[in-house]
């Protein structure tokens, strides 16, 4: 058995020996069908076959019956070394209740001792039984506040009552499907099993429009009329036999404020690195992943660490990204980590159908390509990967936070006048930012949360999509931001709340889960552990950053923990997929086929889309990501609304770009 960082022929350090515990990895997926909900569809013996990648080595099934209700629970599990079969799921008994659960409880050992003091006996060493026994306690809703972990679960009690929910931030996915009468009919870790059992209903044009506007779909929409994402940080209860009206059973309690970010990070990393399989690190050379590397190196971690680099010179073209590879190499050398390089396929246009299929929801962020490739490459050496995802949203690292902080300092009467006269700076790579800031000056605080993330102005959107109006596309942002503002919060606090409740689970955590699980790898996010969350959410938004210095508190703590200054001074960057360059060079050849997609009859105006594409291809204005979003929407609509791959999918799959110079 290889623990994290252990290589054959290498002896573990004493620190590593102490660090490894007998945690059990639960990379898995599940489906729960209620009251014969799939009987009207074609025969589908095991709906979990559609998500076998979430657990390709073992499966389980249990049927439960009551006088007027029934439930079928299906489960898929990835077998790992020394996995106790007594922890197999579905877990429990019809007499006490049956649980299916996806995730990891990082403080399971502490919770086990709490339950033992209540005379609870255990038959396994896994965290599944800990969660199961905790949920059956009379004060379970209080005990859930003590859980540090990522989880999505469904518990069916002996009388047929259903309880299901997700962790505070939605690290693990969970979806519900309703029948034609609006009653709960099924739950699943991904959407494909719900499609296979005929429970999704028609495609949702509003979600497709949102996917084009933002490049992701704000929850709870998913792309299908009858499927919704379960809210984060909540457990809902449904009563049989109709399972129609849910009632809240638990809500994540407000965190107790904590000041010591450094101590919190150390504690969270220590909890999340525990495993009896190999744990690897995703290293970009940025602030967040480097801090993880610093903490791991201090515990004797010697790899594997994985870093991405462009497979060709394409990513070094005129894209607004800085290459991560030199920083990752320098950090690995400084920390003594053996680095495994993953050469990325940067010709992302031909991989759009793969992206659309993997993400399931309307989606168009090319950053997901890097994690898809990293996960598949890392699977040969590691079963668990640690990632720095989540810091930007918790500690306010994106540029949009600084923009809104500046906006809220300006008098309301002055903003429109400034917006009408805002100058566009040079070089041209900053023009898009200036244009967006000028639009924000013309809007009010209730619109800033969506407008900072949108790839179209309100006027542009009205022309592009006369079918789905701006109000429908921005409904969730307006609702979340409006609640904060109406409660006396600042516009910056409203934006931060939108990002935690919508952007984080709808974009970064979505593609983090889908990309890693597609390779049967579990992605862990130590910066979203409860100790770190307490440091972030316990602080006022304005305390997290300064103008010109996003996530200032976090950055200062990272430097104090040993992150090198050359890393701390790096600007925020990302995976430099050369979308803009590829579309400018090859968009004119591809667009005549892509524009034939029915999405330009049903949702978008084809002639307006023509002008947007031409504007980018001809170099008049950088609209690369907006055009990429339209390409993704065209493929998604063909696959899910029309019934199968169409011309757009075919032309992109068969296309290969020459190397960009």
N, C-alpha and C positions, 0 to 999 in steps of 0.2 A: 504494500500500500504506500503510495506517495502522498505526503502531505504538501502544503503549499510551499513552493520554492524548492522542494526536495528533488534532487537528481540521483539517478542510480550511480552508486560509487561515491556519493557525497554524504558526509555525515551531518546529521542535523545538529545545530548548535543547541546548547542547553536552553537558551531562551525560546527557540522554536519548539522544543519538546514541551515546555510549559505552556506554550501558546496554543497548541493543538488540543482540541477536545473532541469528544465523540459526537459531534453534531450530525444530524441526518439531513441530507439535501433532498428537497422535495420539488424538483423540477417537474411540473405536471400540468394537466389540464383536466377539466371535468365538464360533464353535461348532466343536467337534471331535467327530466320531462315529467310534466304533471298531468294527471287525469287523461292519459291516453292521447296526449296532444299531437303525437306524430302519426296516429293511426291512419289518417286520411292521405298521408303521403305514401310514396312508393316504399317498398320494404327496405328498411335500413336497420340492420341488426344491431350495430354498434356505432352510434353517432360520433364517438370519440375517435374513430378511424380517421376522420377528417383533420384531427389535430394530433396525429401520432407523433409528430416531431416534438411535441411538448413532453412526451414520455414514451419513447418507442419500444421499451423493453418489457413492460408489464401492463396489464389492464385489469380492471375490476368492475363488477356490476352487482347491484343489489336492488331488488324490487320490494317496495313497501305498499301495504294495502290497509285501508280502513273501510268503514261502512259506506262512506260516500266519497272517498278520495283514493288516489293512488299516486305513487312517485317512483320513477325509475332513475337510479343514480349510476352514472358511468364515469370511469376514471382511467387516466393514463399516467404511467409513472416511468421515470428513467431510473433503471437499476444502477446502483453504485456499489463500491466495495463495502462489504460488511453491513448491508442494509437488512435490518431485521424484518422478516416477512410478517411479523405480528403488527407492524405499522402499516400494512397494506390498506388501501382505501377502496371503496367506502369503509369508514371506520366506525365501529360501535355496534349496536344491536337494536332490533326493532323495539325491544322492551325499554330502552333508555333513550334512544335517539341515534341517528346515523349522520356522519359528517363526511363531506368532501371538501378538500382544502388545498389551496395552491399558495405557496410562499415559504417563509421561514420566520420563526420566532427567535430572535437573537438572544433574548434573556430568558429562554425556556428553563434553564437550570434554576434561576432564582424563583420563577413562578412555580416550578415543581416543588421547591421547598415550602413555598407558601401554602400550596395545596396539601402537602404531606402533613403540615401542622394541623390541617383540618381532617386528618385521618383518611385522606384519599390515598389509595394504593395504586401503583403503576405496574404494568406488565411489560412496558417497552422503555427504551431510552430515547425515543424520538420525540419531536416537538408536536407531532400530530395529536398524541394522547394528551399532552399538556393543554393544548387548545381545546380539545374535546371536553376534558374534565372541567376546565375553567368555564366553558360555556354552559355547563349544566349546574353550576353553583347558583344558589338563590340570589347572590349579589353579583352575578356575572357581568352585568353592565358596568358596575364599578370596577371590577377586576380588569376589564378590557382596557381601561385607562392606564393600566400598568404595563401593557404589552408594548415592547419595542420590536417591531418587525414589519415585514411586508406580507400582506395576506388578502386573499379573497376566499370566502367560504360559503357553503350552504349547509345548514343543519336542519334535518327533518325530525321533529319530535314524535313520540308515540301516537299522539292524537292527530297527527298530520299538520300541525302548525309548522310553518316554514320561517326560518330566520336566515338572512343572508346579508353580507356586507363586505366592505373593503377597508383597507387601512387609511390612515389620516390623509395621505397625499395621493393615494391611488397608484402606488407602484405596481400592483398586480391588477389585471383587468377582470371585469365581470360584466356580463350583458344579460338583459332580460328580453324575452319575446312575449308578446301578448297575442291572444287569439282575436278573432274578428269582432268579438264582443268587448275587447279591452281587458280581459282577465289574464292574469299571469299564467303562461303556458309552459315556459322553459327558461332555464338559465344556463350559461355556458361561458367558458374562459375565452373563446374566440367566437366569431360570427359564423364561420363556415358550417359548423354542425347545425346551427339554426336554419341556415339555407338548405342544407341537405335534408332536413326534416320538414321543409315547407312552411316555416314559421316566420319568415322575415317580412312578408308582404311586398309591396311595390317599392321601387327605388324612390328615394326622397330628394326631389330637386333642390330643396333648401340646403341640405347637407352638401350636395355637389357644388352649389353656388358658394357656400362657405369655404369648401376646399379650394376653390379658385381664388377667393378673396384673401384668405389667410395662409394657404398651403397646408392647412390642417382643419379638422372638423371640431368645433367647440362642443364638448359634451353638454347634454346627454345624446344629441343626435349622432347617428352612426352611418347614415346612408340608406337605411331602410325604414319604411314607415312604422313598422311594428316592433323594431328593435331599439332599445335604449341602453346607454351605459349606466350602470348603477352609480349613484353619487359617491364621492369619496368621503371617508371619515364618518360613515353611518352604517348601522345595521337596521334592516327593515324586517318587520314581521307580517306574515300573511296567514289568515285563518282558512281552513278548508270549510266547505268543499269548493267554493267558487274562486278563492284566491284573488279577489278583486281589489279590495281597498287595503293598501299597506298602512302600517302604523310604525312610526319610529320607535325602535327598541333601545338603540344606543347612538349617541353622537359623541365624537371625539371631544374630550374636555379641553378647555383652553389650557395652554401649557403654562407651567410655573416659570417665570422669567429666570434666565441663567445668563451670567456675564462672561464666564471663562470659556471662550470658543476653543482655545487650544486644548483644554482638558476634555471638553465635550468631543472633539474630533478624535482624540486619542482613545477615549472610551468606546466610541462608535466603531472605529476601525478594529479595535481589539475584539469586539463582539462579532463583527461581520466577517472576519477572516477565518473564524473557526470552522473547520470542516474536516472530514476524513477522506476528502478527495483533493486533487491538485487545484489550488487557487492561483489565478494569474491576475496581472495588473494591466489595464489599458493606459498607456502612457503617451500623452501628446506633447509633453514639455510645457504645458500651460500651468497656471497657478494651482488649479484644483487637483489634477492628476499628480503633479509633482509633490504636493503635500501628502497625498496618499503614499507615494513612494518614500518620502522622508519617514513617515510613521512606520511603514513596513520594514524599511532598512534598519530602523532602530530595534526591531524585534528579530532580526536575523534572516529576513526574507532575502532570497537570492534569485528570484525569478520564479516562473517565466514572466517576462514583461513583453508586451506587444505594442508596436508603434506602426503607424501607417505612413507611407510615402507614395507620391504619385508614380504610377508605373511608366509614365512618359513625361516629357517636358510640358505636356498640355496644361497641367495645373499651374505652371509658372507663367502663363500668359496673362493678359490684362484682366485679371480677376481681383476683387477687393479682399484678398486673403493673403496672409503671411504663411509661408510653408512651415509646418510644425516640425518636420523631420530634423533640422539642425538642432533645435531646442531639445527634442526628445533624446537625441544622441548625446548631447552635452549633459543632460540630467542623468541619464543612465550611467555615463562615465563617472559623474560626481558621486553617485550613490552606490556604484559597484554592481549594477544590475545587468545581467546578460540580456541583451535586447534582441527580440525576434522581429525582423522587419516584415511587414505585409505590403506588397506592392499592389496598389489599388488600380483597378480598371477605371480610368477616368472618362471613358467613352459612355457616359451615363444615359444618353438619349436612347440607345438601343435596349437599356435595362429598365425603361419606364414600365413595361408590362409586368416585369418581376416585382418592381416596387409597389405597384398598384395591388397586385395579388397578395403580396406579403402583408401589407399594412391593412388591407380589407376596407377600411374607411376611406372616404375621399381625402387624398393626401398628396402633397407635392413638394416636400422638402428634400432636396438632394443630399442633405447631411446624413440621411439614413443609409445611403449607399456605403459609406465608410464602415459603419458598425456591422452591416450585413457581411461585408467581406472580412472584417477583423474577426467576427465571431466564428465564421466557418474555418478560417485559418487557425484560430486559437484552439478549436475543439480537439485538434490532434494532441495537444499538450495539457489542456486545462478543462475542467468541467464547470468551474465558477470563475467569473471575471469581476473584478472590482472597477467601478467607473466613478468619475467625478461629476456625473449628472446631478443637476438640482441646485447647485450653488448659486447660479445666476438669478434664479427665481426667489430663493430664500433670502439672499443677502444683497439683492438688487444690483446685479452686475451689468445688465444690458444698457446700451446707450439711451434707450427710450426712457429709462428712469431719470436720467439726468435732464433729458429734454422736458419731462413733465415737472421736475423739480424747478427748473428755470421758469416754465410757463406759470406755475402757481405763484411765483414771486412777482410776476408782472401784474400791474393793475388791469382789471377786466376791460376798462375803456381803451387801454393802449394796445391790446393784442391785435384787433382787426387792422388798425393802421399800420402796425409793424408787419403784419402778414401781407399787406398789399405792397410793401416796399422791400421785402427781404431780398437781399442780394444772393446770387448763386456763387459760391466760392470756387476756386480752382485749386487743385486739378479736378478733372471731370468726375473722378471716382466719388467725390463728395456731393455731386449735384443732387443725387437722389435724396440724400439726407436733408439738404437744404430745402428741396421741394416739399418734403414731408413736413418739416418744421413750419414752413410757410402755411401749409394747409392746417396744421394744428392751431396756429394763431387765429385762424378764421373760425375755429370751432369752440364750443364750450366744454367745460370739464367733463360733462357726462359722455362726451364723444371721444375724449382723448384715449381711453383704454382700448377701444377698437381701432381707432385711426392710427395709433402708433404701430399696429401690427398689420395693417391692411396694405395691399398692393395696388389699390385703386382708390381714388377720391370718390366722394359721393356722386359727383357729376359724371365721372367716368363710369361708375357702376350703373347708373340709371340708363346709360346708353348701351352698355354691354349686356345687361340682363333685365330687359323690361318685364320678364316673367316673374322673377324673384326680386322683390324690392329690398332696398337697403335696410328697412326696419326689420325684416325677417332675418337677414343675414347677420345683423349685429344684435339680435335680441338678447342673447345670453350675456354679452359684454355689458350692454346697457343695464340689464337686470342686476348683475353682480356689482358693477360700479355704482349704480344708483342706490343700492342698499347701503353701501359704505358712506356715500356722500350724504344721504338722508339722515344717517346716524351721526353726522358731525365729523366724519373722517375727511382727510385731505385728498385731493386728486391723486397724489403719489400713493397714498394708502389704498385708494380704489384700484389703481393700476396693479399694485402688488397683489391685491386680493384676486383680481382677475387672472393674473398669471399663475397663482398657486392653485386656483380652482378650475381653470380652463386650459391655459397654455401648457402648464407642466404635465397634467395627465393626458391632455389631448394631443400633444406633440412629442415632447422629449421622452416621457415615460412610455408612451405608446410605441414609438419606434424602438426604444430601448428593449422593451419586452418582445416585440415581434421579431426584431432582427436577431436577438440572441437566442430566443427559443426556436427560431427556424433552424438553427444549427444545434439544437438540444444543449444549449449552454445557459446557465443561470447568471444573470447580470445582477450584481448587488451594488447598492448606491449608499455608501457609508455616510455621505453628507446629508442624507435624508433620514438617518437614524434619529430616534426621539431625543437623545442628548443634544444633538446639533440643532434640531428643530426648535428646541426650547430657547436656544441662544438667539435664533433668528426671529421667531414669532413673538418672543418676549420683549422685543425692542421696537421702538417707534420707527416707522419707515424712514423718516428723515435722518435718523441716526446712523443708518446703514451705509450712507454714501456721502461724498462731497462732490461738488461740480468738478469735473475733470478726473474724478477718482471713484469709479464704480466699485461697489462692495468694499468700501474703505475699511470697515471694521474687520472683515474677514481677511483682507489682504495684510493688514497689520499683524493679525494673529498668525498668519501663515509665515511671515518673515520671522517673527519671534520663535516659531517652531523649527526654523532651520531651512525654509525655502529660500534658495539663492536669490539675490537681488536681480540678476539678469532675467529670472523668470517672473518675479514680482512686477517688474517694469514692463513686461510684455503687454501690448494691447490685446483686447479680446479679439479672438479670431475663430475660425472654424474650418471644417473640411472644404478645401478649395476645389470642389467639383467645377470644372470649367463650363458651366451651363451657358453663361453669357457668350463665351467665345464659340462654343459648339453651335449654338443657335444662330449666331451672327454669320457663321461660315456655312452652315448647312440647313438653316431654317427654311430658306427659300425653296430648297429641293423637297423637303419633307412636308411642309405646310399644305400644299395642294391636296395631299392624301389625308392628312390629319383633319383638315377642315370639313371633310365629308362625313365625319362622325355625326350621328343624330343628335348629339348634345347641342349642336349649333342650330338645330331646329327646335329642340324642346326646352332649352334653358338659356342659351346665349345667342346673341345676334351675330351671325356669321360675318357680315360686312364690317361691323365694329371690330371683331376679332382680327379680320384681315388687316385693318389699319394699325392695330397694336403690334402685330407681328412685323409688318412692314417697317414701322417706326424703329423697332429694335434691329432688324436685319440690315436696314440701310444706315444704321449708326446715328439716327436722329436723337435717340434717347435710350438709356439703358432700361429695357423692360424685360430682361432675360428671365428673372424668376417668375414674373407674371405670365410670360409666354410658356415657360415650363409648366406652370400650374394648369394652363389651358390644355397642353398636351396630355397631362395626367388625367384631367377631367374627361377628355375625349376617350381615352382608353378605359377609364372606370365606367363610363356610361355604356360603352359597347359591351363590356364584360357583364355588367350587372343589371342594366335596364333593358338592353336589347336582347340579351340572352347568350352571348358568347363573343369570342374574339372577332373583331371586325377589321376593316381596312387600316385603321390607325395602328392597332396592335401589330398587324402583319408588317406594315412598312417600317415600323420602328424596330421590331425584332430582327428583321433582315438587314437593317442598315448598319454599316460600319463606317466610321469616320476615319479618314486618313489622319496620321499623326499631325497634331498642330505644332507649328514651329514657334 
